[in-house]
Structure formats: C-alpha cells, structure tokens
Amino acid sequence: MNADTLHQAIAAARDGRRDDARALLLHLLEADPRNERAWLWLSGVVDDPEDVKICLENVLALNPSNPRARQGLEWLHARMGLPLPPLPPPDQTGSRLEREIDTRALSVARLRAYRTTLAVVEPVAPLPPKPDPISAPVPSTPQSRSVATRANPAPAPPASAPAAATARTAVAPLSTAPAHRLAAVAPVDDATIPCPYCGAPTVETQRRCTQCGGNLLVRVAPSDERSPIVQALVWMWRGGAVVVLLIALVFPVMGVLLYQEAPANGFPIGILIPAVILALVALIGFSVAQQLAQRAAWALYLAAGLTTVGLIGALALAMRPDTLTAMLDRLTGATSIPSAWLPPLMAGARLIAIGAGVAHLAAIALTIAGYDAIVGRLERFRHILKPSDHLTHYNNGVALKNRGMWYVAALEWEWAVKKAPYDVTYLRALGLAYARLKQFDKARSMIDRALQAAPDNPGLREDRALIERLASQEQR
C-alpha cells in the first residue's frame, strides 16, 4: 500500500500536481515516518523553506550518505544566505543508522504543510485501486506529533537521540527570512537534473527552471546520418527547378510561333522576360537544393519562404488563368495572340497551377518534417563533465558562462581548481561563479585563496568587496 501511494505521489509531482503529491506524501509519512524516499520527494513539493529544511534533515537522519539531500540542503542554505550547519558524516558501512534514530522524532506534525493539508481533512475510506488516486480524498491517520530532527552527527547510542532533538530546536528558524516558493529545491530522484543556470533541481519534463526561469531546452546538432525526408526534399527542389526551366523554354518557343504568324511585326522581345525570370528561379532552386543537401539552416528558411510565395502564386493562377493571357498581350506588344490559342493556354495554365500547388504543399510538409534533421531538435540540456586537463575545464566553464549557465560553469571550474589549486584566474572565476549562485561563503573562500597567491592584485580586492555587497543585498 505504501509503495503504491509513493508511486502515485511521484507521478503527481512529475505531472506538476504539487498539492496532490504533497497530500499523498504527508499521508504516507504519517504511516511510515522512516520512508527516506518519501521525505526526499516531499522536500520538492512543499513551499515553505523551513518545511524543505526539515524534510532534507530527516533524509540525512535516515541516511547520512544521501548525496541528493546534502546537495539540496547546501543549495537551500546558499539560497537563503545562511551558513550551512554541520551535517551528519556520510556512513561508510552502507547501513542506515537505524539504531540512532528515534522514530517518534520523524513526524510530519512540525511541517506547516501538514497543518494546512492533512490536519484539516476529515478521515475517509482508503483509496480504491482503480479510480484516479490523485483526485480522490486522502485519509489521515493519527500518529505521534514530535519534532522532526536530524541524526546525531557522530555515532552514538540510542539515548543520544533526545539530545539531538534539543540541539535541533536551538537552530534559528528559516521563517525569519522571506518565505520564497521553493519548488523542487532538493534533487528528488534519479530522474532529476540540476538547472544549468542556478543549480536548482528540475525534472525531465520541465522546459524552464521554476527558480531562475532559464530555458532548459537546447538545440542539438543534427545527426550525420542521411535523413530520407531531407533527401526527398532535396530531390523535390531539384525536380521543381527542372520543371521551371522547362516552362521557361515555352516562352521563347511561343515567341517564334508568333513571329511566324506575323513576321511583319518582328520578333516579340517582351515575351522573353518571363523566360529570364523563370530561369533565375530555376537557378535559385538548384542552389537551394544543393545547400539543403549540405544541411544549411538558412537554406531551409529560404526554401520555406520561396515555397510559401510559390504556393500563393499557384493558387492565384489556378483561380484566374486569364491573367496569363493578359500579361502575354502586354509583353507581345503589336503582335497579338491568336484567339485560337487562348483556350488551350488557359487550360494549360490552370493545369500547371494546380500541379504546382500540390507540389508546393508537399514541399511545405517535407520542410516541416525535415526541420529537426537540418536545424537540430530541441532536447533537455544535460551537462556531462568529463575529467580533462585544467585548461580544458577552464575553457569549458568560460563557454558555459557565456551562455549564462553559471552552475555548470562552476562545476567545470571546480575541476580546474582541483588540478591547478594555485591558479589565480581559476580561483577568481570560481569565486565569482559562487557569488552569482549566491553561495557567498564559498565565493569568499575562493577569492581569499586567490589573494593569498596574489596579495597585490587590485582586481581581487574589488571582487571581494563586490561579494560583500551582493551578500549584504541578499540578506535584505
């Protein structure tokens, strides 16, 4: 039953139904306060920073080695501008320290979310298995109401748990700070991805970060493999260019026939104008086809524009083929077109226009279908950090910083500092990145290390003063 409820809560959280997920998780934790995964997910769907803090601390009380809870708690304290309290040391044995935790201390009664959610809901019958579990009322069962606490940082006998609870209540509450809405503060599952801009945990389905508003989608380079759709589009443009070239040859032939009908009027030079225009269009068509074969993005945009214009022209000619004869009368001048030519000319123009319209519609469909294969498809950004030399890590960080992705830039610069711990440029870059991420203690540490290596550098002192100003503004 608990596993089903947890799966329902996770599905609700991933679908963005935070209230439903929160109610299900609170109900689950009333019955099973030692559920580490439920506490971790709950930290991502509660709104109050103090609730988030309690959830993450309870995860670490159950499993001090949980890296996601540690990362989430560090992020939360940096976000709120508060120093990070001592965390339980990671357990090297793989056990969950069952004997060091008082189960009664892992209660949801301390959470504001509990008092506004389950505490006001009347108990109802258990959820039926088949109807939508998220929309059904959530039952509330009585449970102990003791204060949530962390495990004692050092291994100790069970009697030390009450002392840990006393120490927990002495910590200054986060409620004195502005109650920001912290959606998905902690990395809540293997499927979560840190935002490359601010580091806030996000889920796969998000398009924008809920914390900083950064766009989480990037356009990836198209595959090197040939796309059948692109190939079809290329051949359609080549075939279309050949057809246009053949149509262009019709006008000189028509001029020769008109000259034979009335040689005294001379050759109608004006009838060559449409032939020249169509020949240029055919030339452009061949060029577009060549660039599409090379997957040039600008060629795709040009093809879309030309196809749209061509479709409009084809529809206009199909509806009013008499405009062709009127244009020919003006171009031929004194040599008038014989009346016997007009019916076949209008019928042929309409037939060509209908065929051109169908071809242009097919070209538009192929253009849309081949967009991802030429321009590249949008995918969720994932930064894969590959260990390399310090200069490569630094340059990677600069490229990411230029895109505004300060969090992943800091990850690259951390590796650069690890490999070259006394390089002032790397220390300064990492310090400014930490300041941008509102991790001011780490920012001060990096700049101070840089000042130890280059005490006479005035730029570092300016950076140190800037960090203090930013930290002061954040505390306000």
C-alpha positions in Angstrom: 0.0 0.0 0.0 2.8 2.4 0.9 4.7 1.6 -2.3 1.5 2.3 -4.4 1.0 5.6 -2.6 4.6 6.7 -3.2 4.3 5.9 -6.9 1.1 7.9 -7.1 2.8 10.8 -5.3 5.8 10.7 -7.6 3.5 10.6 -10.7 1.6 13.6 -9.4 4.8 15.6 -8.7 6.2 14.9 -12.2 2.9 16.0 -13.7 3.0 19.3 -11.8 0.2 18.4 -9.4 2.1 19.6 -6.3 -0.9 19.7 -3.9 -1.9 16.2 -4.7 1.6 14.9 -4.4 2.1 16.8 -1.1 -1.1 15.3 0.4 -0.2 11.8 -0.6 3.3 12.0 0.8 2.1 13.5 4.1 -0.4 10.7 4.4 2.3 8.1 3.6 4.8 9.6 6.1 2.2 9.5 8.9 2.1 5.8 8.5 5.8 5.3 7.6 8.0 8.0 9.0 11.2 6.1 8.1 10.5 6.3 4.4 13.6 8.1 3.2 12.4 8.5 -0.4 9.1 9.9 0.7 10.9 12.6 2.7 13.1 13.4 -0.2 10.1 13.8 -2.6 8.2 15.8 0.0 11.1 18.3 0.1 10.4 19.1 -3.5 6.6 19.8 -3.2 6.4 21.9 0.0 6.6 25.6 -0.3 7.9 26.9 3.0 11.7 26.9 3.3 11.5 25.7 6.9 9.5 22.7 5.7 12.1 22.0 3.0 14.8 22.2 5.6 13.1 19.7 7.9 12.5 17.2 5.1 16.1 17.2 4.0 17.4 17.0 7.5 15.1 14.0 8.1 16.5 12.3 4.9 20.0 12.8 6.3 18.9 11.5 9.7 17.8 8.3 8.0 20.7 8.1 5.6 23.6 10.4 6.1 25.2 9.2 2.8 22.3 10.5 0.7 24.1 12.9 -1.8 20.9 14.5 -3.1 19.7 15.6 0.4 23.2 17.0 1.1 23.2 18.9 -2.2 19.7 20.1 -1.7 20.4 21.3 1.9 23.6 23.1 0.7 21.6 24.8 -2.1 18.8 25.8 0.3 21.2 27.5 2.8 23.1 29.2 0.0 19.8 30.4 -1.5 18.6 31.8 1.9 22.1 33.3 2.6 22.6 31.3 5.8 25.7 29.3 6.8 25.4 25.6 6.5 25.1 23.8 9.8 27.2 20.7 10.5 25.8 17.7 8.6 25.9 14.1 9.7 29.1 12.4 8.4 28.5 10.0 5.5 28.1 6.4 6.6 30.9 4.3 5.1 29.4 1.0 6.1 26.2 1.3 3.9 23.8 1.0 6.9 21.0 3.4 7.5 21.9 4.0 11.2 18.6 2.5 12.3 19.5 2.4 16.0 20.5 6.1 16.2 17.1 7.5 15.2 14.1 7.8 17.4 11.1 7.0 15.2 8.9 9.4 17.1 11.1 12.3 16.1 10.4 11.7 12.4 6.9 13.3 12.4 5.1 15.4 9.9 3.4 17.4 12.6 6.1 20.0 12.6 5.6 20.9 8.9 3.4 23.9 8.0 2.2 21.9 5.0 0.8 19.3 7.4 -1.2 21.8 9.3 -2.6 23.3 6.1 -3.2 20.0 4.3 -3.9 16.8 6.3 -4.8 18.4 9.6 -7.9 19.9 8.2 -9.1 16.9 6.2 -11.6 14.5 7.6 -10.6 10.9 7.6 -12.1 9.0 4.7 -12.1 5.4 3.5 -8.9 4.1 1.9 -8.2 4.9 -1.7 -9.8 2.5 -4.3 -7.2 0.8 -6.5 -8.6 1.7 -10.0 -10.0 5.2 -9.9 -7.6 8.2 -10.2 -5.7 8.1 -6.9 -4.6 11.7 -7.1 -8.1 13.2 -7.3 -9.5 11.0 -4.5 -9.6 12.3 -0.9 -6.5 11.4 1.1 -7.1 9.7 4.5 -5.4 10.9 7.6 -4.4 8.6 10.4 -3.4 9.6 13.9 0.3 9.5 14.6 2.8 10.9 17.0 3.4 14.6 16.8 7.0 15.0 18.0 9.5 17.5 16.4 11.4 16.4 13.3 15.1 16.2 13.9 18.4 15.1 12.4 20.5 12.3 13.4 23.4 13.0 15.8 26.4 13.8 13.6 28.7 11.4 15.5 27.8 7.7 16.1 26.3 7.4 19.5 24.0 5.1 21.5 20.2 5.4 21.1 20.0 7.5 24.2 21.6 10.4 22.4 18.6 10.9 20.1 16.7 13.2 22.5 19.8 15.4 22.8 20.0 15.7 19.1 16.4 16.9 19.1 17.2 19.5 21.7 20.1 20.8 19.5 17.7 20.9 16.5 15.3 23.2 18.2 18.1 25.6 19.1 18.8 26.4 15.4 17.4 29.8 14.3 14.4 29.1 12.1 14.4 30.0 8.5 11.0 31.6 8.8 12.7 34.9 9.7 13.7 35.1 6.0 11.3 35.8 3.2 9.2 32.7 2.5 10.2 32.1 -1.1 8.3 29.5 -3.1 10.9 26.7 -3.4 9.5 24.3 -5.9 11.6 21.2 -6.2 14.5 22.5 -4.1 16.1 19.1 -3.5 17.2 16.7 -6.2 14.3 14.4 -5.6 15.0 11.3 -7.7 17.4 9.8 -10.2 15.4 11.5 -13.0 16.1 15.0 -11.7 18.5 17.2 -13.5 20.2 20.3 -11.9 19.3 23.6 -13.7 22.5 24.6 -15.6 21.9 28.2 -14.7 21.2 28.2 -11.0 21.6 24.5 -10.0 18.0 24.1 -8.7 16.8 20.5 -9.2 14.4 20.1 -12.2 12.6 17.2 -13.7 12.9 15.8 -17.3 9.6 17.3 -18.5 10.3 20.9 -17.5 11.0 23.4 -20.2 12.0 26.2 -17.9 13.5 26.4 -14.5 11.0 27.4 -11.8 13.6 29.2 -9.8 15.5 31.3 -12.4 13.3 31.0 -15.4 16.2 29.7 -17.6 15.4 27.8 -20.8 16.2 24.2 -20.1 16.0 23.1 -23.8 18.9 23.4 -26.2 19.0 22.6 -29.9 21.4 19.7 -30.6 23.4 19.3 -33.7 21.7 17.1 -36.3 22.9 13.6 -36.9 25.5 12.8 -39.5 23.3 10.1 -41.0 21.3 11.0 -44.1 17.7 11.7 -43.5 15.2 10.2 -46.0 13.0 13.3 -45.5 15.8 15.7 -46.3 16.8 13.6 -49.3 13.2 13.7 -50.6 13.1 17.5 -50.1 16.3 18.0 -51.9 15.1 15.9 -54.9 11.8 17.8 -54.9 13.6 21.1 -55.2 15.8 19.7 -58.0 12.8 18.3 -59.8 10.9 21.6 -59.3 13.9 23.6 -60.7 13.9 21.3 -63.8 10.2 21.8 -64.4 10.5 25.6 -64.0 13.3 25.5 -66.5 11.2 23.6 -69.0 8.3 26.1 -68.5 10.8 28.9 -69.1 11.6 27.4 -72.6 7.9 27.6 -73.5 8.0 31.4 -73.9 10.8 31.6 -76.5 9.1 28.9 -78.5 5.8 30.9 -78.3 7.7 34.0 -79.5 9.0 32.1 -82.5 5.5 30.9 -83.4 4.1 34.4 -83.0 6.8 35.7 -85.3 5.9 33.1 -87.9 2.3 34.2 -87.7 3.1 37.9 -88.3 6.7 38.4 -89.4 6.0 42.0 -90.3 5.6 42.9 -86.6 9.1 41.4 -85.8 10.1 39.1 -83.0 8.2 39.9 -79.7 11.2 40.5 -77.4 9.0 41.2 -74.4 7.9 37.5 -74.3 11.4 36.6 -73.2 11.0 38.4 -69.9 9.1 35.6 -68.2 11.6 33.1 -69.6 14.5 35.0 -68.0 12.6 35.3 -64.6 11.8 31.6 -64.6 15.4 30.7 -65.5 16.6 32.7 -62.5 14.0 31.0 -60.3 15.3 27.6 -61.5 18.9 28.6 -60.8 17.8 29.6 -57.2 16.0 26.2 -56.9 19.2 24.3 -57.8 21.2 26.3 -55.3 18.7 25.8 -52.5 18.7 22.0 -53.3 22.5 22.0 -53.1 22.5 23.8 -49.7 19.7 21.6 -48.3 21.8 18.6 -49.2 24.6 20.1 -47.0 22.0 20.8 -44.3 22.4 24.6 -44.3 19.8 26.0 -41.9 19.5 29.3 -43.9 18.6 27.3 -47.0 15.7 25.6 -45.1 14.3 29.0 -44.1 14.7 30.3 -47.6 13.1 27.2 -49.0 10.1 27.7 -46.7 9.7 31.4 -47.8 10.0 30.6 -51.5 7.6 27.6 -51.2 5.0 29.8 -49.5 5.3 32.5 -52.2 5.1 29.9 -54.9 2.0 28.3 -53.3 0.3 31.7 -53.3 1.2 32.3 -56.9 0.0 28.9 -58.0 -3.4 29.3 -56.2 -3.8 32.8 -57.8 -3.1 31.4 -61.3 -5.4 28.4 -60.8 -8.3 30.7 -59.8 -7.6 33.4 -62.5 -5.8 31.8 -65.5 -6.9 34.7 -67.7 -4.2 36.9 -66.0 -1.6 34.9 -68.0 -3.2 35.9 -71.4 -3.5 39.5 -70.3 0.2 39.5 -69.3 1.2 38.0 -72.6 -0.8 40.6 -74.6 1.2 43.3 -72.8 4.5 41.6 -73.4 4.0 40.9 -77.1 3.0 44.4 -77.9 1.8 44.8 -81.5 1.8 41.1 -82.1 -1.5 39.9 -80.6 -2.0 36.3 -79.5 -4.4 34.5 -81.9 -7.8 33.8 -80.4 -7.5 30.1 -81.2 -4.5 29.9 -78.7 -6.4 31.3 -75.7 -8.5 28.2 -74.6 -5.5 25.8 -74.6 -3.3 28.4 -73.0 -5.8 29.0 -70.1 -6.4 25.3 -69.7 -2.7 24.5 -69.6 -2.0 27.4 -67.2 -4.7 26.1 -64.8 -3.4 22.6 -65.0 0.2 23.7 -64.3 -1.0 25.9 -61.4 -2.9 23.0 -59.8 0.1 20.7 -60.1 2.4 23.4 -58.8 0.0 23.9 -55.8 0.1 20.2 -54.9 3.9 20.1 -55.3 4.3 23.2 -53.0 2.0 21.7 -50.4 4.2 18.5 -50.4 7.3 20.7 -50.2 5.9 22.5 -47.2 5.1 19.2 -45.5 8.7 17.9 -46.1 10.2 21.2 -44.9 8.4 20.9 -41.6 9.2 17.2 -41.3 12.9 17.8 -42.0 13.3 20.8 -39.7 14.9 18.7 -36.9 17.1 16.8 -39.3 18.6 20.1 -40.7 18.4 22.6 -37.9 18.6 20.2 -35.0 15.9 19.1 -32.5 15.3 20.6 -29.0 16.4 18.4 -26.2 16.8 18.8 -22.4 20.2 20.2 -21.6 22.4 17.7 -19.8 26.0 18.6 -18.9 28.4 15.7 -18.8 31.5 16.6 -17.0 34.5 14.7 -18.5 37.7 14.8 -16.5 40.5 16.5 -18.5 43.3 19.0 -18.0 42.8 22.2 -16.1 42.9 24.4 -19.1 40.2 22.4 -20.9 38.0 22.6 -17.8 38.5 26.4 -17.6 37.7 27.0 -21.2 34.6 24.8 -20.9 33.5 26.9 -18.0 34.0 30.1 -19.9 31.9 28.8 -22.8 29.1 27.8 -20.4 29.3 31.1 -18.5 28.9 33.0 -21.8 25.6 31.1 -22.2 24.5 32.1 -18.7 24.9 28.6 -17.3 26.7 29.6 -14.1 26.0 26.4 -12.2 27.6 24.0 -14.7 30.4 26.6 -15.4 31.2 26.4 -11.7 31.4 22.6 -11.9 34.0 22.9 -14.7 35.9 25.5 -12.8 35.9 23.4 -9.6 37.8 20.7 -11.6 40.2 23.3 -12.9 40.9 24.5 -9.4 41.4 20.8 -8.2 44.0 20.3 -10.9 45.6 23.8 -10.5 44.8 24.8 -7.0 47.0 28.0 -7.0 46.0 29.4 -10.3 44.6 32.9 -9.6 42.5 33.0 -12.8 40.7 29.8 -11.9 40.1 30.7 -8.3 38.7 34.1 -9.3 36.4 32.6 -11.9 35.1 30.0 -9.4 34.6 32.6 -6.7 32.6 34.9 -9.0 30.5 31.9 -10.1 29.8 31.0 -6.5 28.7 34.7 -5.9 26.4 34.5 -8.9 24.9 31.4 -7.4 24.5 33.2 -4.0 27.0 30.8 -2.3 28.8 33.7 -0.7 30.8 31.7 1.8 32.4 29.6 -0.9 32.9 32.8 -3.0 34.8 34.4 -0.2 36.9 31.3 0.3 37.9 31.2 -3.4 38.8 34.9 -3.6 40.7 34.7 -0.3 42.7 31.8 -1.7 43.4 33.9 -4.8 44.5 36.8 -2.6 47.0 34.6 -0.8 48.6 33.7 -4.1 48.4 37.3 -5.4 48.0 39.8 -2.5 48.8 42.8 -4.6 46.1 42.2 -7.2 43.7 45.1 -7.0 41.1 43.2 -9.1 40.8 40.5 -6.5 40.2 43.1 -3.7 37.4 44.6 -5.9 35.9 41.2 -6.3 36.0 40.6 -2.6 34.2 43.9 -2.0 31.7 43.0 -4.7 30.9 39.7 -3.0 30.3 41.5 0.3 27.9 44.0 -1.4 26.0 41.2 -3.0 25.8 39.2 0.2 24.5 42.3 2.0 21.9 42.9 -0.6 20.7 39.3 -0.5 20.3 39.5 3.3 18.0 42.5 2.9 
